[in-house]
Amino acid sequence: MQCFRRRIELAGRHGAQGGQVRAALEDDFHHFRVVVDYRDGLVTAVRGEAPRHPFTACPGAAPELDRLAGMRLDRVANSVTLHTDSTQQCTHMFDLAGLAIAAASRGDSVRRYDIEIPRHVGGRTRARLMRDGVLVLDWEVEGSVILGPAPYAGVDMRQGMARWALTTLPVEEAEAALVLRRCALISLGRLKDIDKEPHAHLTGRCYAQQPQRAPQAIRIVGSTWDFTEKPEAQCRDDQAWLADFDSAPAPEG
């Protein structure tokens, strides 16, 4: 059975005053990279790359990430939404920047998320997330509603889940839950042939979907890949890049 997969890998180098976190994301529809530099507890620069993306406009969102420069490091990845308007960003690069900033705040040297969501049958599927090789979340899902287990049973992923997770769950579990939520909703794209959509929708939800930009955000036909039988291929091309900290401050002390 076809399966939506996403991998997120983060690598950090941290010194007494500052450091850098690199983050890569690859799934059926996307492949993005983000670099976060920080010093004295503040983000100093954020850069993004879009090796594979669904619309021609997506790479244009990369410079918008630097609006996060100046924010204080925060263990809550979702805190980036308090610093700048997420609808003017690429959703996935913005999420990745939030994860990188949280990793910088924790001082993580490595972190990896692997997500697996089989194709829906009768509107239902099972969404699983592994963190650093350990199964952390395993949800039964119908449409946008999590059926179980507790405490997730009955939570609608489209209706206030971020607020619920951030006020109910421990910080790192909330982070994992919001990573899995994003994937569970994206996986619904596997139920249709998105290559038949000529351009981005005019929803205003992200950079490419802004009404003034969406008609020119042309679908890149063939940009969807299938990792059902080859999860190990995800982020394979990012390994050397993730390890390249030549421009990062060297760890001190």
ZAGULO-552413 format. One line per 8 residues: number of its first residue (from 1); their letters; for each residue x, y, z of N, C-alpha, C, CB. Coordinates in Angstrom, 3 decimals. Glycine has a CB too. Example, Ala and Ser with C-alpha at 12.3 -4.5 7.8 and 13.67 -1.06 7.14 Angstrom:
1> AS> 13.190,-5.690,7.800,12.300,-4.500,7.800,13.200,-3.300,7.800,11.308,-4.473,9.046 ~ 12.850,-2.250,7.080,13.670,-1.060,7.140,12.900,0.030,7.870,14.084,-0.598,5.725 .
This chain:
1> MQCFRRRI> 0.850,-1.201,0.000,0.000,0.000,0.000,0.881,1.244,0.000,-0.960,0.009,1.233 ~ 0.484,2.237,-0.792,1.229,3.490,-0.861,1.235,4.172,0.497,0.629,4.423,-1.927 ~ 2.352,4.807,0.818,2.532,5.390,2.147,3.194,6.759,2.015,3.382,4.454,3.055 ~ 2.617,7.773,2.641,3.258,9.085,2.718,4.353,9.029,3.777,2.217,10.206,3.048 ~ 5.531,9.519,3.442,6.638,9.558,4.386,7.274,10.939,4.402,7.683,8.493,4.037 ~ 7.699,11.341,5.580,8.499,12.562,5.726,9.635,12.268,6.690,7.628,13.766,6.233 ~ 10.802,12.800,6.374,11.948,12.767,7.292,12.412,14.190,7.530,13.113,11.889,6.724 ~ 12.714,14.483,8.785,13.293,15.765,9.177,14.573,15.471,9.946,12.290,16.619,10.041 .
9> ELAGRHGA> 15.680,16.052,9.493,16.958,15.862,10.190,17.530,17.213,10.576,17.966,15.079,9.307 ~ 18.012,17.293,11.813,18.632,18.509,12.314,20.013,18.185,12.863,17.753,19.170,13.398 ~ 20.949,19.098,12.643,22.305,18.962,13.175,22.744,20.325,13.691,23.301,18.420,12.086 ~ 23.336,20.350,14.879,23.729,21.622,15.463,25.157,21.641,15.956,22.821,21.961,16.583 ~ 25.744,22.818,15.909,27.050,23.055,16.539,26.881,24.270,17.439,28.205,23.280,15.463 ~ 27.255,24.115,18.704,26.971,25.142,19.695,28.226,25.515,20.466,25.885,24.671,20.654 ~ 28.429,26.818,20.630,29.542,27.320,21.422,29.041,28.093,22.621,30.450,28.197,20.576 ~ 29.956,28.708,23.354,29.574,29.433,24.559,28.722,30.650,24.234,30.810,29.857,25.330 .
17> QGGQVRAA> 28.967,31.275,23.087,28.240,32.493,22.731,27.207,32.291,21.626,29.212,33.548,22.307 ~ 27.456,31.327,20.761,26.538,31.161,19.641,26.770,29.865,18.897,26.666,32.317,18.690 ~ 26.096,29.727,17.786,26.236,28.498,17.018,25.340,28.493,15.797,25.927,27.301,17.885 ~ 25.124,27.305,15.276,24.337,27.155,14.053,23.606,25.819,14.096,25.241,27.252,12.786 ~ 22.384,25.806,13.584,21.624,24.574,13.397,21.231,24.480,11.938,20.368,24.528,14.321 ~ 21.460,23.313,11.358,21.042,23.023,9.983,19.914,22.009,10.023,22.234,22.494,9.122 ~ 18.925,22.200,9.176,17.754,21.327,9.179,17.329,21.017,7.750,16.591,21.976,9.958 ~ 17.006,19.756,7.511,16.546,19.319,6.191,15.235,18.565,6.334,17.611,18.431,5.497 .
25> LEDDFHHF> 14.385,18.692,5.356,13.079,18.040,5.333,12.853,17.477,3.939,11.937,19.031,5.731 ~ 12.431,16.214,3.878,12.051,15.650,2.585,10.844,14.742,2.763,13.231,14.872,1.951 ~ 9.869,14.896,1.865,8.710,14.019,1.829,8.279,13.844,0.376,7.546,14.588,2.696 ~ 7.093,13.284,0.171,6.626,13.016,-1.186,6.576,14.278,-2.036,5.258,12.373,-1.145 ~ 6.210,15.416,-1.420,5.954,16.638,-2.170,7.038,17.697,-2.037,4.666,17.214,-1.739 ~ 7.914,17.575,-1.038,8.824,18.677,-0.698,10.234,18.198,-0.359,8.265,19.462,0.471 ~ 11.192,19.106,-0.576,12.556,18.933,-0.085,13.094,20.340,0.191,13.471,18.140,-1.129 ~ 13.287,20.650,1.466,13.735,21.980,1.865,14.906,21.867,2.845,12.570,22.780,2.500 .
33> RVVVDYRD> 15.688,22.965,2.903,16.778,23.089,3.868,16.722,24.465,4.509,18.154,22.856,3.191 ~ 17.083,24.515,5.774,17.112,25.785,6.504,18.351,25.814,7.390,15.815,25.978,7.355 ~ 18.978,26.975,7.468,20.109,27.208,8.370,19.740,28.341,9.318,21.417,27.546,7.572 ~ 19.928,28.112,10.608,19.690,29.144,11.620,21.011,29.446,12.320,18.598,28.691,12.653 ~ 21.423,30.706,12.300,22.578,31.171,13.065,22.071,31.920,14.287,23.512,32.079,12.197 ~ 22.776,31.781,15.410,22.359,32.495,16.616,23.579,32.919,17.420,21.426,31.618,17.477 ~ 23.367,33.940,18.244,24.423,34.415,19.127,23.783,35.094,20.333,25.385,35.389,18.382 ~ 24.347,34.842,21.504,23.876,35.452,22.752,22.368,35.265,22.941,24.220,36.945,22.771 .
41> GLVTAVRG> 21.886,34.073,22.568,20.483,33.754,22.801,19.507,34.311,21.801,20.104,34.222,24.109 ~ 20.022,34.953,20.741,19.154,35.551,19.729,19.459,34.971,18.347,19.319,37.082,19.715 ~ 18.433,34.808,17.539,18.617,34.409,16.146,19.247,35.575,15.397,17.259,33.983,15.489 ~ 20.326,35.301,14.683,20.990,36.372,13.927,20.714,36.291,12.432,22.485,36.323,14.164 ~ 20.426,35.091,11.922,20.135,34.949,10.491,19.451,33.611,10.243,21.436,35.064,9.642 ~ 18.581,33.577,9.248,17.921,32.343,8.825,17.934,32.304,7.304,16.455,32.252,9.381 ~ 18.398,31.189,6.757,18.483,31.044,5.301,17.786,29.754,4.881,19.967,31.047,4.825 ~ 17.194,29.759,3.705,16.485,28.584,3.224,16.848,28.230,1.796,15.006,28.800,3.328 .
49> EAPRHPFT> 16.670,26.948,1.470,16.865,26.442,0.114,15.698,25.518,-0.226,18.236,25.693,-0.023 ~ 15.392,25.406,-1.514,14.272,24.572,-1.952,14.715,23.656,-3.091,13.076,25.451,-2.398 ~ 15.412,22.546,-2.768,15.853,21.629,-3.834,14.708,21.012,-4.639,16.674,20.524,-3.233 ~ 13.555,20.741,-3.986,12.381,20.192,-4.698,11.135,20.783,-4.057,12.348,18.604,-4.646 ~ 10.226,21.269,-4.903,9.072,22.001,-4.390,7.925,21.893,-5.390,9.432,23.491,-4.119 ~ 6.679,22.067,-4.912,5.533,21.821,-5.790,5.169,22.957,-6.735,4.362,21.513,-4.967 ~ 5.541,24.206,-6.408,5.157,25.350,-7.227,6.383,26.205,-7.550,4.084,26.196,-6.509 ~ 6.338,26.871,-8.702,7.482,27.683,-9.124,7.765,28.826,-8.157,7.241,28.242,-10.515 .
57> ACPGAAPE> 6.767,29.273,-7.411,6.951,30.417,-6.516,7.614,30.051,-5.197,5.626,31.058,-6.239 ~ 7.663,28.771,-4.854,8.121,28.375,-3.514,9.503,28.908,-3.130,8.139,26.885,-3.423 ~ 10.515,28.840,-4.011,11.837,29.326,-3.595,11.858,30.804,-3.233,12.832,29.076,-4.688 ~ 10.906,31.567,-3.766,10.848,32.985,-3.454,10.559,33.274,-1.995,9.819,33.637,-4.295 ~ 10.086,32.262,-1.261,9.796,32.452,0.162,11.039,32.402,1.023,8.824,31.411,0.635 ~ 12.143,31.880,0.497,13.341,31.698,1.329,13.809,32.993,2.007,14.470,31.140,0.482 ~ 13.896,34.139,1.299,14.350,35.358,1.977,13.429,35.817,3.100,14.490,36.464,0.979 ~ 12.157,35.408,3.049,11.211,35.816,4.099,11.586,35.227,5.460,9.786,35.387,3.724 .
65> LDRLAGMR> 12.331,34.116,5.455,12.722,33.487,6.716,13.548,34.418,7.595,13.503,32.220,6.443 ~ 14.273,35.344,6.978,15.151,36.205,7.779,14.365,37.208,8.612,16.124,36.946,6.877 ~ 13.045,37.240,8.454,12.209,38.033,9.359,12.279,37.494,10.789,10.751,38.042,8.870 ~ 12.780,36.275,10.926,12.937,35.691,12.261,14.201,36.180,12.963,12.963,34.175,12.165 ~ 15.082,36.858,12.237,16.290,37.388,12.865,15.899,38.353,13.980,17.197,38.096,11.818 ~ 16.547,38.199,15.121,16.263,39.045,16.268,15.384,38.387,17.313,15.622,40.297,15.813 ~ 14.694,37.275,16.951,13.860,36.623,17.962,14.733,35.866,18.954,12.844,35.666,17.301 ~ 14.245,35.741,20.156,14.978,35.021,21.196,14.796,33.521,20.990,14.496,35.445,22.616 .
73> LDRVANSV> 15.856,32.757,21.227,15.743,31.306,21.137,14.646,30.814,22.069,17.086,30.629,21.478 ~ 13.894,29.831,21.595,12.747,29.344,22.361,12.622,27.845,22.144,11.433,30.079,21.948 ~ 12.440,27.090,23.228,12.283,25.646,23.126,10.964,25.244,22.465,12.373,25.025,24.499 ~ 10.038,26.173,22.338,8.768,25.908,21.673,8.913,26.253,20.195,7.606,26.722,22.326 ~ 8.950,25.234,19.339,9.160,25.463,17.910,8.097,26.372,17.318,9.175,24.144,17.165 ~ 6.881,26.271,17.821,5.768,27.048,17.291,5.881,28.537,17.611,4.470,26.511,17.833 ~ 6.864,28.913,18.437,7.009,30.312,18.826,7.340,31.216,17.649,8.077,30.442,19.878 ~ 7.819,30.643,16.538,8.096,31.471,15.362,6.847,32.184,14.875,8.675,30.619,14.239 .
81> TLHTDSTQ> 5.661,31.598,15.137,4.419,32.218,14.671,4.107,33.509,15.431,3.256,31.236,14.817 ~ 4.758,33.714,16.578,4.554,34.932,17.351,5.465,36.056,16.880,4.787,34.661,18.824 ~ 6.452,35.715,16.069,7.467,36.693,15.677,7.191,37.311,14.303,8.834,36.037,15.674 ~ 6.540,36.564,13.423,6.236,37.089,12.094,5.033,36.345,11.524,7.465,36.957,11.147 ~ 4.458,36.879,10.470,3.229,36.355,9.876,3.519,35.082,9.082,2.571,37.415,8.967 ~ 3.009,33.951,9.569,3.282,32.667,8.914,2.659,32.575,7.527,2.772,31.528,9.774 ~ 1.607,33.335,7.257,0.959,33.243,5.936,1.815,33.851,4.834,-0.398,33.937,5.965 ~ 2.838,34.607,5.218,3.748,35.192,4.232,5.005,34.343,4.053,4.134,36.611,4.647 .
89> QCTHMFDL> 4.992,33.147,4.628,6.140,32.247,4.597,5.784,30.960,3.848,6.614,31.924,6.031 ~ 6.795,30.220,3.414,6.591,28.839,2.988,6.328,28.040,4.256,7.835,28.270,2.178 ~ 5.187,27.384,4.326,4.789,26.651,5.532,5.879,25.699,6.010,3.509,25.872,5.273 ~ 6.489,24.984,5.089,7.405,23.906,5.461,8.785,24.439,5.847,7.538,22.912,4.312 ~ 9.289,25.445,5.153,10.539,26.063,5.578,10.355,26.772,6.916,11.043,27.050,4.513 ~ 9.180,27.358,7.123,8.896,28.058,8.374,8.830,27.070,9.537,7.575,28.844,8.266 ~ 8.142,25.950,9.337,8.127,24.892,10.356,9.544,24.424,10.667,7.266,23.700,9.889 ~ 10.339,24.246,9.609,11.700,23.757,9.773,12.549,24.752,10.550,12.332,23.475,8.415 .
97> AGLAIAAA> 12.346,26.039,10.277,13.069,27.069,11.030,12.694,27.020,12.505,12.776,28.465,10.456 ~ 11.406,26.809,12.794,10.976,26.707,14.183,11.625,25.536,14.895,9.476,26.578,14.256 ~ 11.703,24.402,14.217,12.347,23.230,14.805,13.832,23.488,15.034,12.156,22.001,13.904 ~ 14.471,24.185,14.091,15.897,24.485,14.230,16.150,25.443,15.394,16.444,25.084,12.928 ~ 15.276,26.428,15.563,15.428,27.377,16.668,15.223,26.673,18.008,14.432,28.547,16.521 ~ 14.243,25.774,18.063,14.032,25.005,19.291,15.239,24.119,19.596,12.761,24.146,19.175 ~ 15.820,23.515,18.545,17.010,22.681,18.737,18.183,23.515,19.230,17.384,21.968,17.431 ~ 18.311,24.754,18.713,19.365,25.653,19.185,19.157,25.993,20.657,19.398,26.942,18.339 .
105> SRGDSVRR> 17.907,26.225,21.045,17.610,26.548,22.435,17.964,25.394,23.375,16.138,26.906,22.584 ~ 17.708,24.166,22.909,18.030,22.982,23.731,19.507,22.625,23.682,17.211,21.786,23.272 ~ 20.208,23.091,22.646,21.602,22.712,22.459,21.756,21.350,21.813,22.317,22.727,23.774 ~ 20.763,20.914,21.037,20.822,19.606,20.387,21.918,19.558,19.330,19.475,19.266,19.756 ~ 22.642,18.457,19.292,23.606,18.250,18.210,22.975,17.464,17.063,24.851,17.515,18.733 ~ 21.999,16.602,17.377,21.275,15.864,16.332,19.835,15.637,16.788,21.976,14.498,16.016 ~ 18.951,15.556,15.816,17.569,15.130,16.044,17.005,14.688,14.695,16.695,16.288,16.685 ~ 16.193,13.631,14.742,15.570,13.154,13.501,14.139,12.730,13.771,16.371,11.980,12.894 .
113> YDIEIPRH> 13.258,13.141,12.895,11.868,12.697,12.903,11.612,11.879,11.640,10.886,13.911,12.993 ~ 10.944,10.739,11.801,10.485,9.932,10.669,8.987,9.717,10.823,11.248,8.562,10.590 ~ 8.251,10.074,9.789,6.794,9.986,9.817,6.319,9.041,8.726,6.152,11.382,9.643 ~ 5.328,8.221,9.070,4.772,7.235,8.138,3.245,7.279,8.243,5.319,5.788,8.444 ~ 2.589,7.507,7.094,1.129,7.559,7.063,0.636,6.791,5.840,0.617,9.037,7.038 ~ 0.149,5.557,6.027,-0.360,4.778,4.894,-1.551,5.478,4.241,-0.764,3.365,5.353 ~ -1.770,5.160,2.965,-2.886,5.729,2.230,-4.196,5.441,2.970,-2.934,5.165,0.790 ~ -5.095,6.429,2.988,-6.373,6.291,3.685,-7.241,5.214,3.034,-7.119,7.632,3.699 .
121> VGGRTRAR> -7.885,4.444,3.867,-8.858,3.443,3.421,-10.164,3.729,4.143,-8.358,1.970,3.702 ~ -11.218,4.014,3.385,-12.478,4.377,4.015,-12.364,5.622,4.864,-12.978,3.245,4.852 ~ -11.463,6.528,4.460,-11.266,7.775,5.201,-10.366,7.649,6.404,-12.568,8.302,5.640 ~ -9.890,6.425,6.708,-9.080,6.210,7.900,-7.638,5.829,7.559,-9.706,5.130,8.760 ~ -6.745,6.129,8.499,-5.362,5.712,8.376,-4.736,5.680,9.767,-4.574,6.659,7.428 ~ -3.473,5.358,9.816,-2.716,5.322,11.060,-1.480,6.188,10.869,-2.332,3.853,11.463 ~ -1.291,7.155,11.710,-0.177,8.091,11.593,0.844,7.812,12.687,-0.673,9.553,11.674 ~ 2.084,7.547,12.286,3.138,7.210,13.250,4.302,8.180,13.115,3.626,5.758,13.047 .
129> LMRDGVLV> 4.910,8.483,14.259,6.094,9.342,14.281,7.157,8.713,15.159,5.745,10.763,14.785 ~ 8.360,8.620,14.601,9.526,8.172,15.353,10.465,9.356,15.536,10.246,6.989,14.633 ~ 11.017,9.473,16.742,11.993,10.516,17.031,13.295,9.846,17.427,11.490,11.476,18.152 ~ 14.323,10.119,16.659,15.636,9.511,16.903,15.536,7.991,16.999,16.252,10.074,18.189 ~ 14.713,7.406,16.125,14.603,5.956,16.023,13.655,5.303,17.005,15.921,5.366,16.194 ~ 12.971,6.099,17.833,12.052,5.561,18.833,10.626,6.000,18.505,12.453,6.024,20.260 ~ 9.686,5.044,18.495,8.294,5.373,18.230,7.752,6.235,19.377,7.442,4.079,18.055 ~ 7.258,7.426,19.039,6.776,8.375,20.037,5.262,8.547,19.953,7.467,9.725,19.860 .
137> LDWEVEGS> 4.727,8.584,18.733,3.296,8.802,18.542,2.747,7.793,17.542,3.020,10.244,18.062 ~ 1.542,7.305,17.816,0.884,6.314,16.961,-0.615,6.587,17.050,1.235,4.822,17.397 ~ -1.157,7.280,16.046,-2.545,7.726,16.080,-3.406,6.960,15.088,-2.625,9.212,15.792 ~ -4.639,6.676,15.476,-5.679,6.279,14.543,-6.382,7.557,14.097,-6.687,5.252,15.192 ~ -6.526,7.724,12.782,-7.038,8.985,12.244,-8.181,8.727,11.272,-5.917,9.771,11.546 ~ -9.204,9.558,11.358,-10.279,9.548,10.371,-10.474,10.973,9.874,-11.608,8.972,10.974 ~ -10.173,11.209,8.593,-10.223,12.569,8.065,-9.229,13.439,8.803,-11.641,13.156,8.179 ~ -9.738,14.497,9.451,-8.859,15.380,10.219,-8.968,15.154,11.725,-9.178,16.824,9.901 .
145> VILGPAPY> -9.683,14.104,12.134,-9.903,13.847,13.561,-9.064,12.667,14.038,-11.392,13.581,13.837 ~ -8.395,12.833,15.167,-7.635,11.752,15.782,-8.600,10.919,16.626,-6.448,12.307,16.653 ~ -8.680,9.635,16.343,-9.597,8.748,17.064,-8.985,8.221,18.370,-9.996,7.575,16.170 ~ -7.681,8.137,18.421,-7.020,7.647,19.625,-5.548,7.473,19.357,-7.638,6.328,20.100 ~ -4.787,7.198,20.421,-5.187,6.975,21.816,-5.309,8.286,22.588,-4.182,6.059,22.513 ~ -5.679,8.181,23.864,-5.701,9.339,24.753,-4.266,9.846,24.931,-6.346,8.977,26.138 ~ -4.054,11.138,25.103,-5.066,12.185,25.269,-5.518,12.811,23.953,-4.533,13.262,26.169 ~ -5.167,12.177,22.820,-5.438,12.776,21.517,-6.830,12.472,20.982,-4.423,12.308,20.531 .
153> AGVDMRQG> -7.511,11.479,21.542,-8.807,11.056,21.027,-9.785,12.229,20.979,-9.378,9.923,21.887 ~ -10.354,12.436,19.790,-11.333,13.498,19.617,-10.762,14.827,19.177,-12.059,13.691,20.867 ~ -9.440,14.957,19.125,-8.822,16.211,18.703,-8.945,16.353,17.187,-7.330,16.269,19.142 ~ -9.454,17.500,16.746,-9.551,17.806,15.316,-8.294,18.567,14.921,-10.849,18.638,14.985 ~ -7.533,18.011,14.011,-6.254,18.609,13.629,-6.412,19.938,12.923,-5.491,17.668,12.749 ~ -7.611,20.244,12.444,-7.856,21.516,11.762,-8.468,22.572,12.687,-8.769,21.293,10.571 ~ -8.795,22.209,13.907,-9.519,23.115,14.794,-8.791,23.302,16.128,-10.931,22.589,15.040 ~ -7.878,24.237,16.168,-7.245,24.622,17.422,-6.298,23.621,18.034,-8.266,24.916,18.386 .
161> MARWALTT> -5.765,22.704,17.228,-4.901,21.686,17.819,-3.604,22.269,18.361,-4.590,20.617,16.799 ~ -3.042,23.267,17.674,-1.780,23.836,18.146,-1.937,24.403,19.546,-1.287,24.925,17.187 ~ -2.986,25.175,19.755,-3.203,25.759,21.085,-3.401,24.665,22.130,-4.424,26.703,21.070 ~ -4.197,23.650,21.773,-4.433,22.542,22.710,-3.130,21.835,23.061,-5.431,21.535,22.115 ~ -2.324,21.517,22.047,-1.077,20.788,22.283,-0.117,21.590,23.150,-0.410,20.438,20.959 ~ 0.003,22.894,22.856,0.977,23.722,23.562,0.573,24.017,24.998,1.176,25.015,22.824 ~ -0.706,23.902,25.306,-1.164,24.157,26.676,-1.419,22.878,27.466,-2.426,24.986,26.648 ~ -1.408,21.731,26.781,-1.752,20.466,27.432,-0.574,19.516,27.574,-2.840,19.786,26.668 .
169> LPVEEAEA> 0.286,19.478,26.569,1.337,18.477,26.498,2.690,19.034,26.942,1.439,17.934,25.088 ~ 3.607,18.165,27.380,4.995,18.593,27.596,5.563,19.170,26.304,5.871,17.407,28.092 ~ 6.517,20.084,26.422,6.995,20.854,25.267,7.451,19.965,24.109,8.138,21.758,25.688 ~ 8.266,18.958,24.387,8.795,18.158,23.287,7.744,17.216,22.707,9.998,17.360,23.757 ~ 6.772,16.786,23.520,5.682,15.988,22.962,4.792,16.854,22.083,4.853,15.336,24.085 ~ 4.569,18.095,22.502,3.777,19.018,21.684,4.468,19.247,20.348,3.562,20.364,22.420 ~ 5.794,19.392,20.367,6.538,19.569,19.123,6.318,18.382,18.196,8.036,19.750,19.411 ~ 6.471,17.173,18.729,6.279,15.971,17.919,4.848,15.873,17.402,6.629,14.724,18.729 .
177> ALVLRRCA> 3.878,16.207,18.252,2.477,16.121,17.850,2.163,17.078,16.713,1.569,16.409,19.033 ~ 2.745,18.271,16.737,2.472,19.231,15.672,3.210,18.866,14.394,2.859,20.635,16.113 ~ 4.350,18.216,14.514,5.025,17.674,13.327,4.150,16.605,12.683,6.417,17.085,13.698 ~ 3.597,15.716,13.501,2.763,14.639,12.957,1.447,15.188,12.406,2.481,13.582,14.039 ~ 0.877,16.170,13.082,-0.353,16.790,12.570,-0.138,17.332,11.170,-0.824,17.916,13.502 ~ 0.958,18.061,10.965,1.221,18.632,9.650,1.250,17.532,8.595,2.550,19.412,9.652 ~ 1.921,16.449,8.913,2.048,15.358,7.949,0.717,14.652,7.709,3.083,14.354,8.430 ~ -0.067,14.464,8.760,-1.352,13.787,8.614,-2.258,14.557,7.669,-2.032,13.617,9.977 .
185> LISLGRLK> -2.208,15.880,7.725,-3.038,16.685,6.837,-2.471,16.712,5.418,-3.165,18.108,7.379 ~ -1.153,16.811,5.304,-0.530,16.820,3.975,-0.758,15.501,3.251,0.973,17.099,4.088 ~ -0.777,14.413,4.004,-0.915,13.095,3.383,-2.221,12.951,2.613,-0.827,12.013,4.438 ~ -3.208,13.774,2.930,-4.478,13.742,2.199,-4.278,14.102,0.730,-5.489,14.701,2.841 ~ -3.165,14.784,0.420,-2.866,15.116,-0.974,-2.635,13.895,-1.831,-1.664,16.003,-1.044 ~ -2.337,12.769,-1.200,-2.127,11.532,-1.940,-3.437,10.954,-2.489,-1.445,10.511,-1.050 ~ -4.568,11.502,-2.074,-5.858,10.990,-2.513,-6.306,11.589,-3.846,-6.900,11.262,-1.457 ~ -5.505,12.507,-4.396,-5.855,13.114,-5.685,-4.599,13.305,-6.522,-6.580,14.469,-5.481 .
193> DIDKEPHA> -4.785,13.576,-7.789,-3.663,13.829,-8.706,-3.398,15.327,-8.708,-3.969,13.303,-10.167 ~ -2.473,15.764,-7.861,-2.239,17.200,-7.733,-1.559,17.794,-8.959,-1.405,17.476,-6.509 ~ -0.982,16.962,-9.817,-0.385,17.488,-11.046,-1.436,18.049,-11.994,0.412,16.401,-11.749 ~ -2.697,17.752,-11.752,-3.769,18.298,-12.587,-4.168,19.713,-12.173,-4.983,17.391,-12.527 ~ -3.636,20.174,-11.038,-3.905,21.539,-10.578,-2.872,22.463,-11.196,-3.877,21.635,-9.015 ~ -3.272,23.416,-12.039,-2.293,24.204,-12.808,-1.445,25.154,-11.981,-3.000,24.990,-13.846 ~ -1.976,25.632,-10.862,-1.222,26.574,-10.035,-1.697,26.478,-8.593,-1.375,28.022,-10.564 ~ -1.032,27.201,-7.718,-1.383,27.175,-6.297,-2.788,27.709,-6.071,-0.376,27.989,-5.481 .
201> HLTGRCYA> -3.446,27.200,-5.027,-4.775,27.691,-4.672,-4.674,29.098,-4.077,-5.465,26.726,-3.674 ~ -5.710,29.891,-4.251,-5.729,31.264,-3.755,-6.274,31.307,-2.322,-6.578,32.163,-4.683 ~ -5.622,30.587,-1.416,-6.140,30.493,-0.047,-5.581,31.560,0.878,-5.834,29.138,0.522 ~ -4.425,32.122,0.527,-3.769,33.082,1.407,-3.087,32.450,2.603,-4.757,34.077,1.883 ~ -2.970,31.111,2.609,-2.412,30.425,3.784,-0.895,30.405,3.820,-2.915,29.019,3.832 ~ -0.247,30.587,2.673,1.216,30.560,2.641,1.708,31.500,1.550,1.746,29.116,2.404 ~ 3.020,31.586,1.422,3.642,32.503,0.455,3.126,32.265,-0.960,5.166,32.349,0.481 ~ 3.171,31.025,-1.428,2.773,30.728,-2.811,1.274,30.869,-3.018,3.206,29.323,-3.192 .
209> QQPQRAPQ> 0.485,30.750,-1.948,-0.967,30.787,-2.078,-1.567,32.161,-1.818,-1.577,29.801,-1.142 ~ -0.721,33.189,-1.725,-1.252,34.539,-1.620,-1.966,34.903,-2.933,-0.113,35.560,-1.298 ~ -3.130,35.546,-2.859,-3.914,35.825,-4.073,-3.146,36.542,-5.170,-5.103,36.640,-3.717 ~ -2.227,37.436,-4.796,-1.483,38.172,-5.804,-0.388,37.331,-6.455,-0.879,39.404,-5.191 ~ -0.123,36.162,-5.866,0.997,35.344,-6.341,0.549,33.992,-6.894,1.986,35.125,-5.216 ~ -0.544,33.445,-6.377,-0.957,32.081,-6.707,-1.143,31.811,-8.198,-2.225,31.775,-6.005 ~ -1.749,32.721,-8.981,-1.926,32.406,-10.404,-0.611,32.213,-11.158,-2.717,33.500,-11.066 ~ 0.467,32.820,-10.647,1.788,32.662,-11.286,2.631,31.588,-10.601,2.546,33.995,-11.270 .
217> AIRIVGST> 2.098,30.973,-9.538,2.793,29.882,-8.841,2.412,28.582,-9.537,2.425,29.837,-7.300 ~ 3.115,28.266,-10.610,2.753,27.164,-11.501,3.178,25.813,-10.903,3.401,27.364,-12.888 ~ 2.275,24.838,-11.015,2.580,23.481,-10.553,3.780,22.910,-11.304,1.357,22.562,-10.732 ~ 4.735,22.350,-10.588,5.871,21.668,-11.203,5.491,20.195,-11.343,7.194,21.848,-10.352 ~ 5.068,19.832,-12.526,4.589,18.475,-12.775,5.732,17.478,-12.598,3.984,18.360,-14.194 ~ 5.457,16.404,-11.871,6.472,15.379,-11.633,7.306,15.607,-10.398,7.367,15.289,-12.798 ~ 6.997,16.654,-9.632,7.797,16.940,-8.432,7.403,16.067,-7.244,7.656,18.403,-8.051 ~ 6.325,15.288,-7.385,5.918,14.374,-6.322,6.646,13.047,-6.479,4.387,14.158,-6.335 .
225> WDFTEKPE> 7.313,12.603,-5.412,8.044,11.344,-5.415,7.360,10.348,-4.486,9.512,11.562,-4.992 ~ 7.702,9.088,-4.630,7.099,8.035,-3.808,8.196,7.329,-3.010,6.315,7.013,-4.694 ~ 8.146,7.463,-1.682,9.136,6.848,-0.802,8.584,5.627,-0.072,9.632,7.864,0.206 ~ 7.452,5.095,-0.556,6.803,3.982,0.140,7.780,2.863,0.464,5.663,3.436,-0.697 ~ 8.554,2.447,-0.521,9.459,1.304,-0.350,10.902,1.704,-0.110,9.393,0.422,-1.554 ~ 11.169,3.002,-0.008,12.571,3.430,0.163,12.684,4.614,1.125,13.184,3.807,-1.198 ~ 12.265,4.445,2.365,12.368,5.544,3.324,13.808,5.997,3.552,11.755,5.131,4.641 ~ 14.747,5.084,3.364,16.159,5.422,3.585,16.680,6.442,2.582,17.007,4.171,3.516 .
233> AQCRDDQA> 15.944,6.636,1.475,16.379,7.594,0.458,16.101,9.033,0.874,15.692,7.301,-0.867 ~ 15.211,9.234,1.837,14.877,10.589,2.248,16.053,11.254,2.954,13.655,10.581,3.158 ~ 16.324,12.485,2.539,17.424,13.300,3.075,18.795,12.688,2.817,17.239,13.501,4.562 ~ 18.870,11.704,1.931,20.173,11.105,1.610,21.118,12.153,1.037,20.006,9.941,0.611 ~ 20.581,13.045,0.191,21.418,14.058,-0.441,21.773,15.210,0.492,20.725,14.596,-1.657 ~ 21.261,15.179,1.700,21.515,16.275,2.644,22.634,15.974,3.637,20.256,16.592,3.402 ~ 23.154,14.752,3.627,24.064,14.355,4.700,25.335,15.181,4.754,24.422,12.918,4.548 ~ 25.965,15.408,3.608,27.190,16.215,3.611,26.881,17.655,4.008,27.869,16.178,2.225 .
241> WLADFDSA> 25.753,18.168,3.530,25.356,19.536,3.855,25.079,19.682,5.354,24.114,19.939,3.043 ~ 24.419,18.702,5.943,24.109,18.755,7.373,25.375,18.779,8.225,23.242,17.565,7.768 ~ 26.441,18.191,7.712,27.694,18.107,8.471,28.640,19.277,8.201,28.399,16.810,8.147 ~ 28.269,20.178,7.290,29.165,21.262,6.878,28.970,22.472,7.752,28.935,21.633,5.416 ~ 29.760,22.562,8.812,29.653,23.692,9.736,30.858,24.627,9.625,29.516,23.186,11.173 ~ 31.466,24.684,8.452,32.671,25.493,8.306,32.433,26.957,8.673,33.185,25.399,6.885 ~ 31.202,27.432,8.394,30.931,28.850,8.652,30.317,29.093,10.015,30.020,29.401,7.592 ~ 30.117,28.012,10.801,29.496,28.164,12.126,30.549,28.454,13.179,28.705,26.900,12.507 .
249> PAPEG> 30.183,29.147,14.251,31.137,29.366,15.351,31.577,28.027,15.940,30.507,30.258,16.458 ~ 32.841,27.884,16.183,33.355,26.645,16.771,32.918,26.555,18.219,34.896,26.573,16.665 ~ 32.583,25.333,18.675,32.200,25.176,20.087,33.338,25.627,21.003,31.822,23.702,20.390 ~ 32.966,26.227,22.119,33.950,26.726,23.068,33.750,26.054,24.426,33.851,28.261,23.201 ~ 34.805,25.947,25.171,34.706,25.451,26.530,34.571,23.958,26.602,33.562,26.079,27.216 .
